[in-house]
Amino acid sequence: MNGSRPLLSRVADALYWTSRYVERAGNVARYIAVNINLQLDLPLEQRYQWQPLVETSGGAELFAARYSEATQANVIRFLAFDEENPNSLFSCLRAARENARSIRETISSVMWEQLNSMYLTLQAQRATDGRALDQPEFDDIRLGTHLFQGITDATMTRGEAWHFMRLGRKLERADQTSRILDVKYFILLPSAQFVGTPYDDIHWAAVLKSVSGFEMYRKKFGQIAPRNIVDFLVLDLQFPRSVHFCIGCADESLHVITGTAQGSFRHQSERLLGQLRAELDYAALEHVIKGGLHEYLDALQGKVNDIDSSLTNDFVARHSPLLSATGNAQS
């Protein structure tokens, strides 16, 4: 990036993971809040479906080792407060705070204050064993992460640091959107008898609310329809939490960081991210569904993981001590 100061590779890594952890915390808080509300709309035989939230977080094996049953209390404790769960609210905000602490000279003071405030609030709630963490508090955490992102966009210049944060946020968001959609497809309904019924619509609406997309979906498509929801959450180019939109933004930020022209690459991460963006550019909904939605989403998550690993290799593991304006190491 012309005219910008080079970033330490450790600073780039901390910016990237601060953003990813804050985004992940906001998603977890949203999932829990939506599931609490979902219980009020379902018949008794469908209530208390808390296992899907564990599946969404990717912590099923750890949960099974630490808790005997997926009750509401156990799942909320696991997802909100369990420090042994690396994807819990507490763990995510703690990790984000520690990363941000190491780069306080790079981020704005109000960004640090907002992140520190969220962490200290959750830490105080954790000390009560979660008794104080009901619906309003989950909404506060979700809104707090939105506030952090808004402060970031309002107070940081659009240099390498901001683009590393955007890159982390968009990759995390794409991954989380694909996970919540995959969980609905495989786990959310306990019985085939509910497919196509109003209760099925309630579940699909919950999926949209889990990514804050219910109102925007209704404006575009109107009625709830699974095919349209898949189209909206995977392939839409305007909804800011769709996989396609997020991957496009991530690709743009990566090319700004490296200085490589769009449509070309000099690093493995650029190649993998560009390939995934091109696949989404030319993907057809019929092809996605015909080949199996779960298989498609599982492969997509694997590609996002590969991009994350290649970013580490390109900008952290192999580069010391400084990133230049084109992403190369400087002495």
LINDAMO-V796767 format. One record per backbone hydrogen bond with DSSP energy under -0.5 kcal/mol. NH is the residue of the N-H (numbers start at 0). CO is the residue of the C=O. E is the energy in kcal/mol with one decimal. If there is no record, write none. Layout:
NH|CO|E ; NH|CO|E
This chain:
3|0|-1.4 ; 6|322|-0.6 ; 8|320|-1.5 ; 11|7|-2.3 ; 12|8|-2.2 ; 13|9|-2.2 ; 14|10|-2.6 ; 15|11|-2.4 ; 16|12|-2.3 ; 17|13|-2.3 ; 18|14|-2.0 ; 19|15|-1.9 ; 20|16|-2.5 ; 21|17|-2.1 ; 22|18|-2.2 ; 23|19|-2.5 ; 24|20|-2.4 ; 25|21|-2.2 ; 26|22|-1.9 ; 27|23|-2.4 ; 28|24|-2.4 ; 29|25|-1.9 ; 30|26|-2.6 ; 31|27|-2.2 ; 32|28|-2.2 ; 33|29|-2.6 ; 34|30|-2.2 ; 35|31|-2.1 ; 36|32|-1.9 ; 37|33|-2.1 ; 38|34|-1.2 ; 39|36|-1.3 ; 40|37|-1.4 ; 41|37|-0.6 ; 45|42|-1.8 ; 46|42|-0.7 ; 46|43|-1.0 ; 49|47|-1.3 ; 49|69|-0.5 ; 52|49|-0.8 ; 53|49|-1.0 ; 53|50|-0.6 ; 54|50|-2.1 ; 55|51|-2.5 ; 56|52|-1.7 ; 57|53|-0.6 ; 57|54|-1.1 ; 58|53|-1.6 ; 62|58|-2.7 ; 63|59|-2.4 ; 64|60|-1.6 ; 65|61|-1.2 ; 65|62|-0.8 ; 66|62|-2.6 ; 70|68|-1.8 ; 74|70|-2.6 ; 75|71|-2.5 ; 76|72|-2.3 ; 77|73|-2.4 ; 78|74|-3.0 ; 79|75|-2.5 ; 80|76|-1.8 ; 81|76|-1.7 ; 84|81|-1.1 ; 85|83|-0.8 ; 87|84|-1.7 ; 88|78|-2.7 ; 89|79|-1.9 ; 91|87|-2.9 ; 92|88|-2.7 ; 93|89|-2.3 ; 94|90|-2.6 ; 95|91|-2.8 ; 96|92|-2.4 ; 97|93|-2.4 ; 98|94|-2.3 ; 99|95|-2.7 ; 100|96|-2.5 ; 101|97|-1.3 ; 102|99|-1.2 ; 103|100|-0.9 ; 105|102|-2.1 ; 106|102|-1.7 ; 111|107|-1.7 ; 112|108|-2.4 ; 113|109|-2.1 ; 114|110|-2.3 ; 115|111|-2.9 ; 116|112|-2.2 ; 117|113|-2.1 ; 118|114|-2.1 ; 119|115|-2.5 ; 120|116|-2.2 ; 121|117|-2.3 ; 122|118|-2.5 ; 123|119|-2.0 ; 124|120|-1.9 ; 125|121|-2.5 ; 126|122|-1.4 ; 127|123|-0.5 ; 127|124|-1.0 ; 128|125|-1.9 ; 129|124|-1.7 ; 130|127|-1.1 ; 132|129|-1.2 ; 133|131|-1.5 ; 137|133|-1.8 ; 138|134|-2.1 ; 139|135|-2.0 ; 140|136|-2.1 ; 141|137|-2.4 ; 142|138|-2.9 ; 143|139|-2.2 ; 144|140|-2.0 ; 145|141|-1.8 ; 146|142|-2.4 ; 147|143|-2.1 ; 148|144|-2.2 ; 149|145|-2.6 ; 150|146|-2.9 ; 151|147|-2.4 ; 152|148|-2.2 ; 153|149|-1.7 ; 154|150|-1.7 ; 155|151|-1.6 ; 158|156|-2.2 ; 162|158|-2.1 ; 163|159|-2.4 ; 164|160|-1.8 ; 165|161|-2.5 ; 166|162|-2.6 ; 167|163|-2.1 ; 168|164|-2.4 ; 169|165|-2.6 ; 170|166|-2.0 ; 171|167|-2.2 ; 172|168|-2.2 ; 173|169|-2.3 ; 174|170|-2.1 ; 175|171|-2.5 ; 176|172|-2.4 ; 177|173|-1.9 ; 178|174|-1.8 ; 179|175|-2.3 ; 180|176|-1.7 ; 181|177|-2.0 ; 182|178|-2.4 ; 183|179|-1.7 ; 184|180|-1.9 ; 185|181|-1.8 ; 186|182|-3.2 ; 187|182|-1.6 ; 188|183|-0.6 ; 189|187|-0.5 ; 193|190|-1.5 ; 194|191|-1.4 ; 196|193|-1.9 ; 199|193|-0.6 ; 199|196|-0.7 ; 200|196|-1.6 ; 201|197|-1.9 ; 202|198|-1.9 ; 203|199|-2.4 ; 204|200|-2.7 ; 205|201|-1.9 ; 206|202|-1.8 ; 207|203|-2.0 ; 208|204|-2.4 ; 209|205|-1.9 ; 210|206|-0.7 ; 210|207|-0.9 ; 211|208|-1.6 ; 212|207|-3.5 ; 216|212|-2.3 ; 217|213|-2.2 ; 218|214|-2.0 ; 219|215|-1.4 ; 220|216|-3.3 ; 221|216|-0.7 ; 221|217|-0.9 ; 222|220|-1.1 ; 228|224|-2.1 ; 229|225|-2.4 ; 230|226|-2.3 ; 231|227|-2.6 ; 232|228|-2.7 ; 233|229|-2.0 ; 234|229|-0.6 ; 234|230|-1.4 ; 235|230|-1.0 ; 241|238|-1.8 ; 242|232|-2.3 ; 243|233|-1.8 ; 244|235|-0.8 ; 245|241|-2.3 ; 246|242|-2.5 ; 247|243|-2.1 ; 248|244|-2.1 ; 249|245|-2.6 ; 250|246|-2.3 ; 251|247|-2.0 ; 252|248|-2.4 ; 253|249|-2.3 ; 254|250|-1.9 ; 255|251|-1.8 ; 256|252|-2.3 ; 257|253|-2.3 ; 258|254|-2.0 ; 263|260|-1.7 ; 270|266|-1.9 ; 271|267|-2.7 ; 272|268|-2.4 ; 273|269|-2.4 ; 274|270|-2.3 ; 275|271|-2.1 ; 276|272|-2.3 ; 277|273|-2.3 ; 278|274|-2.4 ; 279|275|-2.1 ; 280|276|-2.3 ; 281|277|-1.7 ; 282|279|-0.6 ; 287|283|-2.1 ; 288|284|-2.4 ; 289|285|-2.6 ; 290|286|-2.0 ; 291|288|-1.2 ; 295|291|-2.4 ; 296|292|-2.8 ; 297|293|-2.9 ; 298|294|-2.1 ; 299|295|-2.2 ; 300|296|-2.5 ; 301|297|-1.8 ; 302|298|-1.9 ; 303|299|-2.2 ; 304|300|-2.2 ; 305|301|-2.1 ; 306|302|-2.2 ; 307|303|-2.3 ; 308|304|-2.3 ; 309|305|-2.3 ; 310|306|-2.2 ; 311|307|-1.7 ; 312|308|-2.0 ; 313|309|-2.7 ; 314|310|-2.5 ; 315|311|-2.0 ; 316|311|-3.0 ; 317|312|-1.1 ; 319|317|-0.6 ; 321|329|-0.9 ; 322|6|-3.8 ; 323|327|-2.9 ; 326|323|-1.8 ; 329|321|-1.4
